[in-house]
Amino acid sequence: MTAPAVTRASRPLRGAALLAGALLLFACLDATVKHLTAEYPVPLVASVRYAVQLLLMTALLAPSRGRSMLVTQRPWLVAARSLTLVLLTLLMNSALQRLPLAEATALSFAAPLLVVLLAQPLLREQVGWLRGAGVLAGFVGVLLIARPGGNLDPLGVTLALLAAGSNAAYQLLSRLLSGTERPVNLLYSSALIGTLCFGLMLPWFLSGPPLTPLRAALFLSLGITGGGGHLLFTLAFREAPASFLAPISYLQLVWAALLGLLIFGHVPDPLALTGMGILLAAGVSVAAFGGRGKEEADSRK
């Protein structure tokens, strides 16, 4: 989801708190996906996530907005953006099946670096040497995390890097659409197309253990954490300028590391931790020097 334009920094600390909450919800979403995909197929888990989000948005917003939520100025680009998000979800959820939470999240943060790398040739945006140096440092961090001979599943690493590429394409499309489309309409279109795409896959992926009350609650929480995270994300950018909030987006990596430790008992090895630190510093510097944080803070889902 692309952040709405902000014309004044009214309450920056409130915006930072809202964004921190959004990133925590996104990390919780990934942790729940990782837990559920250990027992259920990825398309089934993704289908429930999008369907719950779609139902919640319809119930909460349709009475006041009606059919206007479906109106877009560039429907083909909006559909392409939503399909890119479907691919991103499929790849990232598959990566979470095979990788620890912190490492998968860290690799996904290569996406903002790819956006900076592609922004100049595709969007004619000036990058500058400081941002270029940040991108190079970030890729050094990625190599330390995904190094050959490490303990990570090679297929999982490949899926996470492909997810980062899909996320970069998603962000570039979000940037192209940010001037003509409303954030709520983009979010609703993504939920609708995601529900349709993953719903069509369901007949081939209806498997897994019987539902228990706990499993049902976890499935339901997918739409709540995903939709709630996007809501807080949108509210944050109404309270503070994007350039102020962009570096905070890397707090999601901290949340992911903490949840990975608390829920799955995983601690990254020293080289992976070093790579995460380099990637975190590079991402913050790229966002801070760029002054275009709203697109680069957009991560996922």
C-alpha angles and dihedrals in degrees: 000000000000119000120246120249116269122206100184139021099236102159111005096171091052089049091051091050092049091049092048088053092049092052091049089054091049090051090049089051091054092046091051091047090051091051095047097043088060086072107019133049117265095240091053093051092045092047092055091046094054095040093053091047091049093049092048093049092047093049095046102036109024095074091060103028102032118178092347088088088070096050115103132168096221106028097174093054091044090052091048090051091051092049089051088054090050089055091046091052092048093049097042095046090049089050090051088057090062107029136058113261097248095048093046091050092047093052090049088059089070084083097081088049090053089049090056090047093052098036095083100052096036104034101022091238119154113241105185128205096274093057090042090055089049091053092051091048090049092055089051086057091050091052091052091052096043097034120152111258093030125125096258124110106255092217090050091051090050091050092049092050091047087050089053089053091050089048090053090053089047091052093048090052089047089054092050091050099041093090097054109027134069115239093231091053091050091049092048092048090052092050092047096048092041090053092049096046097046091039089060089055095051099090089065096044106043098126140110138091121317116279118262124190089260094050091046090051091050091050090049091049091061093073092040096052092040096046094037091050092053091047093053089044091056093046091050092059090051090059102044140021119270093238089059095047101041098083090050089064089079088067085087088074089057091049090049092051092050094047091046089055097043099042105027101022092233125151117185116236119255096263092048090049089051090050091050090051092051091046091048093050092044093049093049092049093048091051094044096048093042099057088207100100102144095075096038092049089058106100127165150322 
